């Protein structure tokens, strides 16, 4: 009986842990994600200026970094990118909880995509969050479908491999972190 009880408790703990982890990416639409992950053909993507967020939450769109993302996606053959020079601006919500920041930015980006419309399969926004000491503290990306549903997205900080490998000091280093994330996730 004790072994059954331990197995039952372990199962309950596993379910609770999975529920908590799924909340981290609650901004991703299950339907849009399923469709994105089921694709067989290369997809087209509108790449927006990279948002470099500086304290206290001021957005600085960077077209040059977006051009670098376009070149990266073409070179790696991860997508068929199209550069969009018009920035995506929104009320950046700073929080000690990075998942709240990501969810807020992702939803704001997706809402603008739905309203403006796109001529590609998806729209991509990379966000580099700069800490008060001037170095990147987080790198995020969001992929919206034309209906304004987030199909994919991720974030990283100094606890994750891509971030540790690069040890970013500048927005350009943050771009390098983003490319490693995209290569790992989209290059499957």
C-alpha positions, 0 to 999 in steps of 0.5 A: 500500500505505501508504494501505491500511495507514493506513486499516487503522490508523485502523479499528483505532483507531476500534474501540478508541476505541468499545470504550473509550467503550462501557465508560463506560456499561457499567451500562446494559442493552443490552436495556432501553435498546433497549426504552426507546428504541423506545417510542412511547407516553409512559412512566410513571416513579416519581421518587425523592428526589434524592440529594445526595451530600456528602463523604465520601459521605453521601447526603442525599435531597431530596424538594423537588428530586424534586418539581421533577423531577416538575413539570419532566417534566410541564411538558415532557411528557417522561414521566408522573411519580409522586413517591415520597417514600421515599429510595433509600439505598446505600453510596456509593462515592467514586472519582477515576473518575466512571464507577466512581461512576456504575456503582456508584450505578446498580447499587445503585439498580436492585437496590433497584428490582428488590427493592421493585418499582414500579407504573410503567414506569420509576424515576428517580433523580437524583444530585448529587455535591458536592465538598469545596468545597461546589459540585456536581462531578457530576450523574448520573441513572439510569432503571431498569425494573421488573426492575432493569435500567438502561434509560438514564442519564447523567452530566456534570461541568465538561467537558460543555455542560449543566454549563458552561451552568449553572456550578452552585454549589448543589444547586438548580443541580445540579437545573437541570443534570439537567433540561437533560440530561433535556431533551436526551436524552429530548426527542428 
